C-alpha cells in the first residue's frame, strides 16, 4: 500500500501556489484558495487511500479556502472530513456555525455543504476522510457535530489518532487484504468517538461494542505470557463484568477461556516449528506461554494439533531442513 506524497519544494517558486491549488483540487476537493504567501508557497501533503477511508496529513502557510455551491455542483465526492490540527489553529465557517479549532481538538466537515476554512499561521492537520455511504451514524446526528470544536481527550480520541498514525507509518507493510480490514475498524473507531458527543444510536452502540471486543483481543494477545491471565482479570482490565465479557465471546461461538488457550497454543506451535529455537526445550516453551504443567501441556497440544509437542517439533523442523 503506497502513500502519495507531494511537496511544493519540488516546484519552481513562482509556480508553487498554482500547482498546489490544482493538486489539492484534484486529489482532495475543489475549492477557491487565496493567500498572501503565493511567492515561495511552502506546503506538503501525504495521502493514503484505504477505499472507504482516506488518511491525509497536510501542512501549509496562511490561506483561505472556500468551497461554494458551484464547487459542489461540479464535484461532490460525498466525504466527511474529520479534521485534527496538530500544529496551529483553524477558523471555520460551515453549516451555519463559526468556530475555531486548535490543537487537542477536532471537528467534522461535510464536503457536500459550502464552507470556509482559514488560518493565520502555518497549519498542519491530519484528516480522516470518511465516505458518507459507509458511515452508519444517522446524518442528523452528524449534522449536529459539524464545525463544532470537539475535544480529542485521552481515551477513544487518542486511540483514534494513534491508530491513524500507525496505519500511515506502516503503510508499506500492508497488503491489499489488510486494507479491506483496516477501513471498517477505523470507521468503527470514529463512530465510537463521535458517539461520545451525541446520544449514541444503534450504530454507535454497535461500533463501541465491536471496538471493545477488538481491545479485549489485543489485550489478551499482549498478555499471553502472563500466567495470571484469566477471564476475570481481562474483564477487570476493561472495567466490565465477567458476564459481559463472556457474552461477547459467546456471540462469536467461543468462550474466553478457550480463546486464551487457543492463542497460547498457537504461540507454542510457532516456537516449536522455529529452527532458531531448537535449543529451547518443549517444557520451557510450554511454560513461557502459560502451560506450567509439562504433562498437561503435552496432552492439550496433542488434542489441538494431533501430535505431542516433541513429535510436532521434530516433524516440522526436519521438513524445513530438507528444503
C-alpha positions in Angstrom: 0.0 0.0 0.0 1.6 3.3 -1.1 1.3 6.8 0.3 1.1 9.5 -2.3 3.3 12.5 -1.3 3.7 16.0 -2.7 5.8 19.0 -1.7 5.9 22.4 -3.3 9.7 22.3 -2.7 10.0 20.3 -5.9 8.3 23.1 -8.0 9.8 26.5 -9.1 8.9 29.2 -6.6 6.7 31.3 -8.9 4.5 28.2 -9.7 4.2 26.7 -6.3 0.9 28.1 -5.2 -0.8 27.4 -8.6 0.4 23.9 -8.7 -0.7 23.3 -5.1 -4.1 24.7 -5.8 -4.6 22.4 -8.8 -3.2 19.4 -7.0 -5.5 19.7 -3.9 -8.5 20.3 -6.1 -7.7 17.1 -8.0 -6.6 14.8 -5.1 -9.0 16.1 -2.5 -11.9 18.5 -3.1 -12.4 21.6 -5.3 -12.1 24.9 -3.5 -11.1 28.5 -4.3 -7.9 29.3 -2.4 -6.4 32.7 -1.7 -3.2 33.5 0.1 -0.8 36.4 0.8 2.1 33.9 0.6 1.9 32.8 -3.1 5.5 33.7 -3.7 7.5 30.7 -2.4 4.4 28.9 -1.1 5.8 26.1 1.1 3.3 23.2 1.6 3.2 19.5 1.6 0.7 16.7 1.7 0.5 12.9 2.2 -2.5 10.9 1.1 -3.2 7.2 1.8 -6.2 5.6 0.2 -8.0 2.8 2.1 -11.1 2.7 -0.1 -14.0 3.8 2.2 -11.5 5.8 4.3 -8.6 8.0 3.3 -5.9 9.4 5.6 -4.1 12.6 4.8 -1.5 14.8 6.5 -1.3 18.4 5.1 0.8 21.4 6.0 0.5 24.8 4.5 1.1 28.6 5.3 -1.8 31.1 6.0 -4.6 30.9 3.4 -8.3 31.0 2.9 -10.1 28.0 1.2 -13.8 28.4 0.2 -16.0 25.6 -1.0 -19.0 27.2 -2.6 -22.2 25.7 -4.2 -20.6 25.9 -7.7 -17.7 23.7 -6.5 -20.2 21.2 -5.0 -22.3 21.1 -8.2 -19.1 20.5 -10.2 -17.9 17.7 -7.9 -19.4 16.2 -4.8 -17.4 13.1 -3.6 -19.6 12.7 -0.5 -16.9 12.8 2.1 -17.0 13.7 5.8 -13.7 15.2 6.8 -12.7 14.6 10.4 -10.1 17.3 10.8 -7.4 17.4 13.5 -5.0 20.3 13.7 -1.6 19.1 15.1 0.1 22.4 14.5 -1.7 25.8 14.5 -5.3 26.8 14.5 -8.2 26.7 12.0 -11.1 29.2 11.7 -14.1 27.5 10.2 -17.4 28.9 8.8 -19.5 25.9 7.9 -23.1 24.5 8.4 -24.3 27.9 9.8 -21.6 27.8 12.5 -18.4 29.8 13.0 -15.7 28.2 15.2 -12.0 28.0 15.9 -10.4 24.6 16.2 -7.0 24.3 17.8 -4.5 21.5 18.8 -6.1 19.0 21.1 -9.5 19.4 19.3 -11.1 18.1 16.1 -14.1 18.9 14.0 -16.3 17.4 11.2 -16.7 19.0 7.8 -19.3 17.8 5.3 -17.9 18.3 1.8 -21.4 18.4 0.4 -22.1 21.7 2.1 -20.4 25.1 1.4 -17.9 26.4 3.9 -14.7 28.4 4.5 -11.6 27.2 6.3 -8.8 29.8 7.0 -5.6 30.1 9.1 -3.4 33.0 10.1 -0.4 30.8 10.9 1.3 27.7 9.5 -1.1 24.8 10.0 -0.5 21.1 9.9 -3.6 18.9 10.1 -4.5 15.2 10.0 -7.7 14.4 8.1 -9.6 11.2 8.2 -11.8 11.2 5.1 -15.0 9.1 5.5 -17.3 8.1 2.8 -20.8 9.2 3.7 -22.3 6.0 2.4 -20.1 3.9 4.8 -20.9 5.9 7.9 -23.6 4.0 10.0 -24.3 7.0 12.2 -27.5 8.9 11.2 -26.9 12.1 9.2 -28.9 14.1 11.6 -26.6 13.2 14.4 -23.5 14.1 12.3 -25.1 17.4 11.3 -25.3 18.4 14.9 -21.5 18.0 15.2 -20.4 19.8 12.0 -17.9 22.6 12.6 -18.0 22.2 16.3 -14.6 22.2 18.1 -14.7 18.8 19.9 -12.0 17.7 22.5 -9.8 14.7 21.4 -9.3 13.7 25.1 -7.1 10.9 26.2 -9.4 8.0 25.6 -11.0 7.0 22.3 -9.9 10.2 20.6 -6.3 9.4 21.4 -6.7 5.8 20.3 -8.2 7.0 17.0 -5.2 9.3 16.3 -2.7 6.6 17.4 -4.3 4.1 15.0 -4.4 6.6 12.1 -0.7 7.4 12.7 0.3 3.7 12.9 -1.6 2.9 9.7 0.1 5.8 7.9 3.6 5.0 9.3 3.3 1.3 8.4 1.6 1.6 5.0 4.5 0.0 3.2 3.9 -3.2 5.2 0.2 -3.7 4.4 -1.2 -5.9 1.6 -4.4 -5.2 -0.2 -6.3 -7.7 2.0 -5.2 -5.7 5.1 -6.7 -2.6 3.6 -10.1 -4.2 3.4 -9.9 -4.9 7.2 -8.4 -1.6 8.3 -11.1 0.7 6.9 -14.0 -0.8 8.8 -12.0 -0.9 12.0 -11.1 2.8 11.6 -14.8 3.7 10.8 -15.9 1.9 14.0 -13.4 3.8 16.0 -14.5 7.2 14.5 -18.2 6.3 15.1 -17.3 5.4 18.7 -15.5 8.7 19.2 -18.5 10.7 17.8 -20.9 8.8 19.9 -19.4 10.5 23.0 -20.8 13.8 21.8 -24.3 12.8 21.0 -26.9 10.3 22.1 -25.5 7.1 20.7 -27.8 5.4 18.2 -27.8 1.7 17.4 -24.8 2.2 15.0 -22.8 4.0 17.7 -23.6 1.3 20.3 -22.7 -1.5 17.9 -19.4 0.3 17.0 -18.5 0.7 20.6 -19.3 -3.0 21.2 -17.0 -4.1 18.3 -14.3 -1.8 19.4 -14.3 -3.1 22.9 -14.1 -6.6 21.6 -11.0 -5.7 19.5 -9.4 -4.1 22.5 -10.0 -7.2 24.6 -8.4 -9.4 21.9 -5.4 -7.1 21.7 -5.1 -7.2 25.5 -5.2 -11.0 25.5 -2.5 -11.3 22.8 -0.2 -8.9 24.7 -0.6 -10.8 28.0 -0.5 -14.4 26.8 2.9 -15.0 28.6 1.4 -13.9 31.9 0.5 -17.0 33.9 -2.0 -14.8 35.8 -4.1 -14.1 32.7 -7.6 -15.1 33.5 -11.1 -14.2 32.2 -11.8 -12.3 35.4 -8.5 -10.3 35.0 -9.4 -9.5 31.4 -12.8 -8.2 32.4 -11.4 -6.1 35.2 -8.8 -4.6 32.9 -11.7 -3.3 30.7 -14.0 -2.2 33.5 -16.7 -4.7 32.5 -18.3 -7.6 34.3 -17.2 -11.2 33.7 -20.7 -11.9 32.5 -20.5 -9.1 29.8 -17.1 -10.5 28.7 -18.5 -14.0 28.4 -21.4 -12.7 26.4 -19.1 -11.0 23.9 -17.3 -14.3 23.2 -20.5 -16.3 23.2 -21.7 -14.1 20.4 -18.7 -15.4 18.4 -19.4 -19.0 19.3 -16.5 -19.0 21.7 -15.6 -18.9 25.4 -12.9 -16.6 26.6 -11.0 -19.4 28.3 -10.9 -21.4 25.1 -9.7 -18.3 23.2 -6.9 -17.7 25.6 -5.9 -21.4 25.3 -6.1 -21.3 21.5 -3.9 -18.2 21.3 -1.3 -19.7 23.7 -1.2 -23.0 21.8 -0.7 -21.1 18.6 2.3 -19.3 20.1 3.7 -22.6 21.3 3.2 -24.1 17.8 5.1 -21.3 16.2 8.1 -21.6 18.5 8.2 -25.4 18.2 8.4 -25.1 14.4 11.2 -22.5 14.5 14.6 -24.0 13.9 16.2 -21.0 15.6 14.6 -22.1 18.9 15.7 -25.8 18.9 17.9 -25.1 21.9 14.8 -24.2 23.9 13.1 -27.3 25.5 9.5 -28.2 24.9 8.7 -27.7 28.6 10.2 -24.2 28.6 8.2 -23.2 25.6 5.0 -24.5 27.2 5.8 -22.7 30.5 6.6 -19.5 28.6 3.1 -19.4 27.2 1.2 -20.3 30.4 1.4 -24.1 30.5 3.2 -24.7 33.7 2.5 -28.5 33.9 4.5 -30.2 31.1 2.3 -33.3 31.1 -0.9 -31.3 30.8 0.7 -29.2 28.0 1.7 -32.3 26.0 -1.9 -33.6 26.3 -3.5 -30.3 25.4 -1.2 -29.7 22.4 -1.8 -33.2 21.0 -5.6 -32.7 21.3 -5.2 -29.4 19.2 -2.6 -30.5 16.6 -2.7 -34.3 16.5 0.9 -34.8 17.8 2.7 -34.3 21.1 4.8 -31.2 21.1 8.1 -33.0 20.8 7.0 -35.0 17.7 5.4 -31.9 16.2 8.8 -30.1 16.5 10.7 -33.0 15.1 8.4 -33.3 12.1 8.3 -29.6 11.2 11.9 -28.7 11.8 13.0 -31.7 9.8 10.8 -30.6 6.9 12.5 -27.2 6.9 15.9 -28.8 6.9 15.0 -30.7 3.7 14.1 -27.5 1.8 
